[in-house]
Amino acid sequence: MPSSRVSIVRTPKSPSRKEIEGAIRKAIDLIGGLDDIISRKDLVLINPSWVAPPTDPQSAVITSPEVTRAVADIIRDFGARPIIAESSAVGVDTEKVRANSAYGEMRSEGYEVINLKSTSKVTVEIEGGEVLKKVETFELVTRADIIISVPKMKTHDQTELTCSLKKLKGLVSDEQKRWMHKTGVFKGVVDINMLLKPRLSIVDAILCQEGLGPIFGHPVEMNLIVAGKDLVAVDSICGQIMGYEPEEVLITKFAAERGLGVMDNKMIELAGEPLENVRRRFMRSVEDDPVEVDGFSLLFGGITCTGCRNTVMSALIDMRNAGHLKYLPGVTVITGDPDIPKAVPGDEIVAVGQCVPKGKRGKRFVRGCPPNNAYVVDAIIGGREKVRRMYAEKSLEETEE
């Protein structure tokens, strides 16, 4: 018997504000409405994706302001208090994301739009956390009666895709985000969801992103809204729309194993559009114009997961974008436990990720599960030039402060 319901609603092409709101209302109605999760007077925290300032509204980097606005209007009409709140990627000025998009106009229109990085932080223990025993979040987050995840459906250069569950990483501090990359992003995201217990996801799948997401990918017009009260089920269905099997996406897999929801289609009741009518295989991040340089070697061991594989490939593209490919010849990057040719000098090996055995890590070991791209780039360059954290304006050293 299905235990979770997920709705898929199609929008017109380039939908208007009214059409977007209509699609979201229909998607919510198809999953049973809001009465079972929201009470009048509740403080409802709406968490869109503001990972970095968009260069163009059509770049599909952030959650569409019109989607977030519609969710806020629906919550307000219900009699609760909506607050739109988010913190961007490490080192990114969240205020610039707001100012460089239609979110900047919403404050003057009476919506509460909050840059969480400008608010007070608190540390909260996580009962049963596997990677995070406690987490630094924001005081406003702890006061919310209900949290609604409002992600943009995109591929991701480390986690295959980013959707409802990973979106909640925006509700922890930059310090906590950095720590998660060193200890385990996949299970750390699940720990955060265990603590925050989001009750609803409304996925902006109108204009999505494939390839080297979540910033530098290619827009894909899907014209869909996906909704559900079980975020694991929502992410499972969104992954399948994008061409992934649920178990390929480790955050979805680990969240299901932890009992946060279901990912098996036998346990999910779909409402609205049939899944087979909306599937479209998205280009993976590792398929998006990979880097090839003579004299550079990349060795993946059998025990490595997609996190470190994707991170290394994305880090190489970051190097290409920054004009740093000149540092690659002579370097060998390894993940997992590969066989390393004896002719490779030990001081030219860059070992990436916690899965690399201690005997193979050497002096240029990059700790993390998976590490941030910038640490991989920094290890490859080896101090020959300053490195900037991905999406950030300041150097890696400055964003460590």
C-alpha positions in Angstrom: 0.0 0.0 0.0 1.4 3.5 -0.9 2.3 5.5 2.2 3.2 8.8 0.6 1.6 10.9 -2.1 3.4 13.1 -4.6 1.8 15.4 -7.2 3.1 16.4 -10.6 1.3 19.4 -12.2 2.1 20.8 -15.6 2.3 24.5 -16.2 2.0 26.4 -19.5 5.2 27.4 -21.2 6.6 30.6 -19.7 3.8 30.7 -17.1 2.4 33.9 -15.7 2.3 34.6 -12.0 -1.4 33.6 -11.9 -0.7 30.4 -13.8 2.2 29.5 -11.4 0.0 30.1 -8.4 -2.8 28.0 -9.9 -0.4 25.1 -10.6 0.9 25.2 -7.0 -2.6 25.3 -5.5 -3.6 22.3 -7.6 -0.4 20.4 -6.6 -1.2 21.1 -2.9 -4.8 20.0 -3.3 -3.7 16.8 -5.0 -1.7 15.8 -1.9 -4.5 16.5 0.5 -4.2 20.2 1.3 -2.6 21.9 4.2 -4.9 21.3 7.1 -3.0 18.3 8.5 0.4 20.2 8.7 -0.4 23.9 9.2 -2.5 25.7 11.8 -3.7 29.3 11.7 -1.2 31.7 13.2 1.7 29.3 12.6 5.1 30.8 11.7 5.9 29.1 8.4 9.5 29.3 7.1 9.6 29.1 3.3 13.1 28.1 2.2 13.9 28.7 -1.5 17.3 28.1 -3.2 19.6 31.2 -3.2 22.9 29.4 -3.8 24.5 32.3 -5.7 23.5 35.5 -7.5 21.9 34.6 -10.9 23.5 36.2 -13.9 20.2 36.0 -15.8 16.6 35.1 -14.6 16.7 32.3 -17.3 19.8 30.7 -15.9 17.8 28.6 -13.5 20.2 29.1 -10.7 17.8 30.1 -7.9 14.2 29.2 -7.1 11.9 31.4 -9.2 10.7 34.3 -7.1 7.2 33.8 -8.6 7.1 30.3 -7.2 8.2 31.4 -3.8 5.7 34.4 -3.9 2.8 32.0 -4.7 3.7 29.7 -1.8 3.8 32.7 0.6 0.4 33.9 -0.7 -1.1 30.5 -0.2 0.2 30.3 3.3 -1.0 33.9 4.1 -4.5 33.0 2.7 -4.5 30.0 5.0 -4.1 32.3 8.0 -0.5 31.6 8.9 2.5 33.9 8.8 4.9 33.2 5.9 8.6 34.1 6.2 10.9 33.6 3.2 14.5 32.9 4.5 17.7 31.5 3.1 21.5 31.6 3.4 23.6 31.3 0.2 26.7 29.1 -0.4 29.8 29.6 1.8 31.4 32.9 1.0 28.5 34.2 -1.0 26.7 37.4 -0.1 23.1 36.4 0.3 22.0 40.0 0.1 23.4 40.2 -3.5 21.2 37.2 -4.4 18.2 38.9 -3.1 19.1 42.3 -4.7 20.0 40.8 -8.1 16.6 39.1 -8.5 12.9 39.8 -8.1 13.2 38.8 -4.4 14.6 42.3 -4.0 11.2 43.8 -4.8 9.2 41.5 -2.5 10.2 43.3 0.7 8.7 46.5 -0.5 5.6 44.6 -1.4 5.1 43.5 2.2 6.7 40.1 2.2 9.1 39.1 5.0 12.3 38.2 3.1 15.2 37.4 5.4 18.9 37.0 4.7 19.7 34.4 7.4 23.4 35.2 7.4 22.4 38.6 9.0 20.5 37.0 11.8 21.6 35.4 15.1 22.8 31.8 15.3 22.2 29.0 17.8 23.7 25.6 18.2 21.2 22.7 18.5 21.9 19.0 19.3 20.7 16.4 16.8 19.4 13.2 18.5 20.5 10.3 16.4 22.7 12.3 14.1 25.3 10.1 12.3 27.7 12.8 11.1 26.4 15.8 13.0 25.7 15.4 16.7 24.9 19.1 16.8 24.4 21.8 14.3 24.8 25.6 14.1 21.6 27.0 12.6 19.7 30.3 12.9 17.5 31.4 15.8 14.6 32.1 13.3 14.8 28.6 12.0 14.3 27.1 15.5 11.2 29.4 16.0 9.4 28.2 12.9 6.4 26.0 13.5 6.6 24.6 9.9 9.4 24.5 7.4 8.6 24.3 3.7 11.4 23.4 1.2 11.0 25.2 -2.1 14.0 24.0 -4.2 14.9 24.5 -7.9 15.2 21.1 -9.6 18.8 20.9 -10.8 21.7 18.5 -11.3 24.6 19.0 -8.9 28.4 18.7 -9.3 28.8 16.8 -6.1 25.5 15.1 -5.1 24.1 14.2 -8.6 21.0 16.4 -8.0 19.8 19.0 -5.6 16.2 19.1 -4.5 14.0 19.1 -1.4 16.4 17.4 1.1 19.7 19.1 0.1 17.9 22.5 0.0 17.7 22.5 3.8 21.5 22.9 3.9 20.7 26.6 3.4 19.4 26.7 6.9 22.8 26.1 8.6 25.7 28.6 9.0 28.6 28.8 6.7 30.8 27.4 9.4 28.5 24.3 9.6 28.5 23.9 5.8 32.3 23.9 5.7 32.4 21.3 8.5 29.9 19.1 6.7 32.1 18.9 3.6 34.9 17.6 5.8 32.9 15.0 7.7 30.2 13.9 5.2 27.8 16.0 3.2 25.4 13.1 2.2 24.7 11.9 5.7 25.1 15.4 7.2 22.2 16.6 5.0 20.1 13.7 6.3 21.0 14.7 9.9 19.8 18.3 9.2 16.5 17.0 7.9 16.1 14.8 11.0 16.4 17.9 13.2 14.4 20.4 11.2 11.6 18.0 10.1 10.3 19.9 7.0 6.7 19.1 6.4 6.2 20.1 2.8 8.1 20.5 -0.4 7.0 22.5 -3.4 9.6 22.0 -6.2 10.2 24.6 -8.9 10.6 22.4 -11.9 9.4 25.0 -14.4 12.9 26.0 -15.7 15.5 23.5 -14.4 19.2 23.0 -14.9 21.2 20.1 -16.3 25.0 19.5 -16.6 27.3 21.3 -14.3 24.7 22.4 -11.8 23.9 24.0 -9.5 25.4 27.2 -11.0 27.0 26.6 -14.3 24.6 24.1 -15.9 22.3 24.5 -18.9 18.6 25.6 -18.5 16.0 23.0 -19.3 12.4 23.9 -19.7 10.2 21.3 -17.9 7.1 23.4 -16.9 6.3 21.3 -13.9 5.5 21.8 -10.2 6.1 18.8 -7.9 4.8 18.6 -4.4 4.6 16.3 -1.4 4.7 16.1 2.4 7.4 13.3 2.3 10.6 14.9 1.0 12.3 11.6 0.3 9.4 10.6 -1.9 9.4 14.0 -3.6 13.2 13.7 -4.3 12.8 10.1 -5.5 10.2 11.2 -8.1 12.2 14.3 -9.1 15.2 12.2 -9.6 13.3 9.8 -11.8 11.9 12.7 -13.8 15.6 13.6 -14.4 16.6 10.1 -15.4 18.1 8.9 -12.1 17.3 5.7 -10.2 16.5 6.6 -6.6 19.4 4.6 -5.2 21.8 6.6 -7.4 21.2 9.7 -5.4 22.9 9.1 -2.1 21.1 11.7 -0.1 17.7 10.2 -1.1 19.0 6.7 -0.4 20.4 7.5 3.0 17.3 9.5 4.0 15.1 6.5 3.1 17.3 4.2 5.1 17.1 6.5 8.1 13.3 6.3 7.9 12.7 9.9 6.9 10.4 8.8 4.0 10.1 6.3 1.2 11.8 6.2 -2.2 10.3 3.0 -3.6 7.6 3.7 -6.2 5.5 0.9 -4.7 5.2 3.1 -1.6 4.4 6.3 -3.5 1.0 7.3 -4.8 1.4 9.7 -7.8 -1.3 12.3 -8.5 -1.6 14.5 -11.6 0.7 13.9 -14.5 1.9 10.3 -15.0 5.7 9.9 -14.4 6.3 8.4 -17.9 4.8 11.5 -19.5 7.3 13.9 -17.9 10.6 12.0 -17.8 13.6 13.6 -19.5 17.1 12.4 -19.0 19.2 15.3 -17.7 22.9 15.6 -18.6 25.0 14.6 -15.6 27.6 17.0 -14.3 30.4 14.6 -15.3 29.1 14.6 -18.9 29.3 18.3 -19.3 32.3 19.2 -21.4 35.0 17.4 -19.3 38.6 18.6 -19.1 41.4 16.7 -20.8 45.0 17.9 -20.4 48.2 16.1 -21.6 50.4 15.0 -18.7 47.6 14.9 -16.2 46.2 11.7 -14.8 43.0 10.9 -13.0 42.6 7.6 -11.2 39.2 6.5 -9.6 39.4 3.5 -7.2 36.5 1.1 -7.0 35.5 2.2 -3.5 35.0 5.8 -4.4 31.5 7.2 -4.5 30.0 9.6 -7.0 30.6 12.5 -4.6 34.4 12.6 -5.0 34.2 11.6 -8.6 31.9 14.5 -9.4 33.8 16.9 -7.2 37.1 16.2 -9.0 35.5 16.6 -12.4 33.8 19.9 -11.3 37.1 21.2 -9.8 38.9 20.7 -13.1 36.2 22.7 -14.8 36.6 25.4 -12.2 40.3 25.4 -13.0 39.6 25.8 -16.7 37.3 28.7 -16.0 39.9 30.4 -13.9 42.8 29.8 -16.4 44.6 27.4 -14.1 44.9 24.3 -16.4 48.7 25.1 -16.7 49.1 23.6 -13.2 47.7 20.1 -14.2 50.6 18.6 -16.2 52.6 16.2 -14.0 49.8 15.8 -11.4 47.9 12.6 -10.7 44.6 12.9 -8.8 43.3 9.8 -7.1 40.0 9.0 -5.3 39.1 5.7 -3.6 41.8 3.0 -3.6 43.2 2.8 -7.2 46.4 1.0 -8.3 49.0 3.8 -8.6 51.7 3.2 -11.2 55.2 3.0 -9.6 56.5 5.7 -11.9 54.2 8.4 -10.4 56.2 10.5 -7.9 54.5 10.6 -4.5 54.8 14.3 -4.2 52.8 14.7 -7.4 49.8 12.7 -6.2 46.7 14.6 -4.9 44.5 12.2 -3.0 40.8 13.3 -2.6 38.3 12.1 -0.1 38.0 10.1 3.1 37.8 6.8 1.2 41.5 7.0 0.2 43.4 4.6 2.5 45.8 6.3 4.9 48.8 4.7 3.2 48.0 6.4 -0.1 47.1 9.9 1.1 50.5 11.5 1.1 51.3 15.2 1.7 48.6 16.5 -0.7 45.6 14.8 0.8 42.2 16.6 0.5 40.0 15.7 3.4 36.3 15.5 2.9 33.2 13.5 2.0 33.2 15.1 -0.6 35.4 18.1 -0.1 34.6 21.5 -1.5 35.9 21.9 -5.1 38.2 24.8 -3.9 40.2 22.5 -1.6 40.9 20.1 -4.5 42.0 23.0 -6.7 44.2 24.3 -3.9 45.9 21.0 -3.5 46.6 20.7 -7.2 47.9 24.2 -7.5 50.0 23.6 -4.4 50.5 27.2 -3.3 51.5 28.5 -6.8 48.5 30.8 -7.0 45.6 31.9 -4.7 42.4 29.9 -5.0 38.9 31.3 -4.8 36.1 29.2 -3.3 33.4 28.3 -5.8 30.7 31.0 -6.2 32.5 33.2 -3.7 34.1 36.6 -4.4 36.9 36.3 -1.8 39.9 33.9 -1.7 39.7 30.5 0.0 41.7 31.8 3.0 39.4 34.8 3.5 36.2 32.6 3.4 37.7 30.3 6.0 37.5 33.1 8.6 
